[in-house]
Amino acid sequence: MQTAELREALAGIALREHAPMAAFTTLRLGGPADLLAEPASPEELRRCLTAARAAGVPVTVIGRGSNLLVRDGGIRGLVIRTTGMKGLRLSGSRIEAQAGATLYEAARLAAHEGLAGLAFAAGIPGTVGGGVLMNAGAYGGELCQVTERVEGFSLSGEPFAYAGTEMGFGYRTSRLQREDGIVTAVTFALTPGEPAAIEAQMAELQRRRVEKQPLNQPSAGSTFKRPEGYFAAALIDQCGLKGFTLGGAAVSEKHAGFLVNLGGTAADFEALMAEVSRIVKEKTGVTLEPEVRILGEPAV
Ligand SMILES: Cc1cc2nc3c(=O)[nH]c(=O)nc-3n(C[C@H](O)[C@H](O)[C@H](O)COP(=O)(O)OP(=O)(O)OC[C@H]3O[C@@H](n4cnc5c(N)ncnc54)[C@H](O)[C@@H]3O)c2cc1C
């Protein structure tokens, strides 16, 4: 690719060449991105899109990489990491968040200001943008319940703005997964609550996470979606797969829904996902669908 041309067009924006994606994902897996840009504003992000298009270079957007398996060969083209755009603004009972703000920061601000509705999201280790794309959720809450407006750009740099009701939200999905839209800002509409009660709810949910989830091992959270009428973790456990290891990847001993990286490769992890799915299908008849988003190319 024309890295030199692209670098020149992106002067002033934080850039890294051959950026190891393992450093930008919670799974700690993945080969290099040709070029990684960290725009500090929507204007800079738009410049990235325009320049990549002009250079004929493919674009991939990431947030905190907490739902990603990047393959060992890395990602060709330009990876745009949104974490430099992290502004949060309070406006009455609304929070306007830039895409790279963390869900934790947004939930903390809401609790501090006595606004209820985001406590469930405090322990989800992603950004607002990645969260909305995934319609992230936990403990009965989902971002679609509080998302009023979503702004962003198409891959060609055209701005869009959708009401929450136009987002095509479903279980761990939104229209942006089908249209490749890039979120730059989200407005959350919240309701008045007691700061102390919201803080207590957040603390209780965090306690439950620490108790149930292998938070001290690299993972991307739940590897598979919940199949209709079942729980992926229960099915995997029922097949006797807790602790099952393939190369440097394993089914967590603590929570069978979490596949963890023991220091292996993305190929190990993908092979484990395939093997777990195969065994679960064979023994229970249920098809597991990945929740984790897989990006990039295998090692050559
Ligand atoms: C320990 C642990 C616990 C977790 N618990 C939960 C949980 O309880 N509930 C839950 O739903 N998830 C959970 N997750 C998964 C993950 O945190 C969420 O899916 C999160 O919303 C991903 O956000 P991210 O910024 O890390 O996105 P990334 O992983 O960087 O990207 C995920 C997807 O979103 C896209 N994307 C990222 N930013 C943007 C943007 N600005 N515009 C458009 N597309 C974008 C990427 O291209 C990719 O397809 C957990 C993960 C871990 C590691």
The ligand as an SDF file (V2000), in Angstrom:
LIG
                    3D

 53 58  0  0  0  0  0  0  0  0999 V2000
  -13.6440   -9.2550   30.4270 C   0  0  0  0  0  0  0  0  0  0  0  0
  -14.6750   -8.8560   29.3980 C   0  0  0  0  0  0  0  0  0  0  0  0
  -15.9990   -8.7580   29.7600 C   0  0  0  0  0  0  0  0  0  0  0  0
  -16.9750   -8.3980   28.8140 C   0  0  0  0  0  0  0  0  0  0  0  0
  -18.2760   -8.3010   29.2020 N   0  0  0  0  0  0  0  0  0  0  0  0
  -19.2180   -7.9490   28.2920 C   0  0  0  0  0  0  0  0  0  0  0  0
  -20.5910   -7.8390   28.6800 C   0  0  0  0  0  0  0  0  0  0  0  0
  -20.9620   -8.0170   29.8310 O   0  0  0  0  0  0  0  0  0  0  0  0
  -21.4910   -7.4930   27.7220 N   0  0  0  0  0  0  0  0  0  0  0  0
  -21.1280   -7.2410   26.4180 C   0  0  0  0  0  0  0  0  0  0  0  0
  -21.9950   -6.9260   25.5920 O   0  0  0  0  0  0  0  0  0  0  0  0
  -19.8330   -7.3420   26.0310 N   0  0  0  0  0  0  0  0  0  0  0  0
  -18.8820   -7.6790   26.9330 C   0  0  0  0  0  0  0  0  0  0  0  0
  -17.5630   -7.7760   26.5350 N   0  0  0  0  0  0  0  0  0  0  0  0
  -17.2120   -7.5520   25.1180 C   0  0  0  0  0  0  0  0  0  0  0  0
  -16.8380   -6.1010   24.7550 C   0  0  0  0  0  0  0  0  0  0  0  0
  -16.3470   -5.3780   25.8740 O   0  0  0  0  0  0  0  0  0  0  0  0
  -18.0190   -5.3420   24.1380 C   0  0  0  0  0  0  0  0  0  0  0  0
  -18.4630   -5.9700   22.9500 O   0  0  0  0  0  0  0  0  0  0  0  0
  -17.6460   -3.8940   23.8030 C   0  0  0  0  0  0  0  0  0  0  0  0
  -18.8040   -3.1790   23.4980 O   0  0  0  0  0  0  0  0  0  0  0  0
  -16.6470   -3.7550   22.6500 C   0  0  0  0  0  0  0  0  0  0  0  0
  -16.1980   -2.4010   22.5980 O   0  0  0  0  0  0  0  0  0  0  0  0
  -14.7440   -2.0400   22.0490 P   0  0  0  0  0  0  0  0  0  0  0  0
  -14.5850   -0.5750   22.0790 O   0  0  0  0  0  0  0  0  0  0  0  0
  -13.7010   -2.8220   22.7730 O   0  0  0  0  0  0  0  0  0  0  0  0
  -14.8710   -2.5300   20.5520 O   0  0  0  0  0  0  0  0  0  0  0  0
  -13.8090   -3.3850   19.6890 P   0  0  0  0  0  0  0  0  0  0  0  0
  -13.6230   -4.7160   20.3140 O   0  0  0  0  0  0  0  0  0  0  0  0
  -12.6110   -2.5580   19.4350 O   0  0  0  0  0  0  0  0  0  0  0  0
  -14.6380   -3.5660   18.3530 O   0  0  0  0  0  0  0  0  0  0  0  0
  -15.8070   -4.3840   18.3480 C   0  0  0  0  0  0  0  0  0  0  0  0
  -16.5400   -4.1580   17.0470 C   0  0  0  0  0  0  0  0  0  0  0  0
  -17.0030   -2.8070   17.0180 O   0  0  0  0  0  0  0  0  0  0  0  0
  -16.4550   -2.1120   15.8950 C   0  0  0  0  0  0  0  0  0  0  0  0
  -16.2390   -0.7310   16.3530 N   0  0  0  0  0  0  0  0  0  0  0  0
  -15.4660   -0.2990   17.3740 C   0  0  0  0  0  0  0  0  0  0  0  0
  -15.5790    1.0310   17.5140 N   0  0  0  0  0  0  0  0  0  0  0  0
  -16.4330    1.4550   16.5380 C   0  0  0  0  0  0  0  0  0  0  0  0
  -16.9480    2.7190   16.1530 C   0  0  0  0  0  0  0  0  0  0  0  0
  -16.6060    3.8610   16.7600 N   0  0  0  0  0  0  0  0  0  0  0  0
  -17.8080    2.7760   15.1180 N   0  0  0  0  0  0  0  0  0  0  0  0
  -18.1730    1.6520   14.4550 C   0  0  0  0  0  0  0  0  0  0  0  0
  -17.7070    0.4220   14.7770 N   0  0  0  0  0  0  0  0  0  0  0  0
  -16.8510    0.3330   15.8040 C   0  0  0  0  0  0  0  0  0  0  0  0
  -15.2180   -2.8910   15.4860 C   0  0  0  0  0  0  0  0  0  0  0  0
  -14.9400   -2.7510   14.1120 O   0  0  0  0  0  0  0  0  0  0  0  0
  -15.6430   -4.3190   15.8200 C   0  0  0  0  0  0  0  0  0  0  0  0
  -16.4350   -4.8630   14.7870 O   0  0  0  0  0  0  0  0  0  0  0  0
  -16.5700   -8.1310   27.4790 C   0  0  0  0  0  0  0  0  0  0  0  0
  -15.2240   -8.2090   27.1200 C   0  0  0  0  0  0  0  0  0  0  0  0
  -14.2730   -8.5710   28.0690 C   0  0  0  0  0  0  0  0  0  0  0  0
  -12.8300   -8.6290   27.6740 C   0  0  0  0  0  0  0  0  0  0  0  0
  1  2  1  0
  2  3  1  0
  2 52  2  0
  3  4  2  0
  4  5  1  0
  4 50  1  0
  5  6  2  0
  6  7  1  0
  6 13  1  0
  7  8  2  0
  7  9  1  0
  9 10  1  0
 10 11  2  0
 10 12  1  0
 12 13  2  0
 13 14  1  0
 14 15  1  0
 14 50  1  0
 15 16  1  0
 16 17  1  0
 16 18  1  0
 18 19  1  0
 18 20  1  0
 20 21  1  0
 20 22  1  0
 22 23  1  0
 23 24  1  0
 24 25  2  0
 24 26  1  0
 24 27  1  0
 27 28  1  0
 28 29  2  0
 28 30  1  0
 28 31  1  0
 31 32  1  0
 32 33  1  0
 33 34  1  0
 33 48  1  0
 34 35  1  0
 35 36  1  0
 35 46  1  0
 36 37  1  0
 36 45  1  0
 37 38  2  0
 38 39  1  0
 39 40  1  0
 39 45  2  0
 40 41  1  0
 40 42  2  0
 42 43  1  0
 43 44  2  0
 44 45  1  0
 46 47  1  0
 46 48  1  0
 48 49  1  0
 50 51  2  0
 51 52  1  0
 52 53  1  0
M  END
$$$$
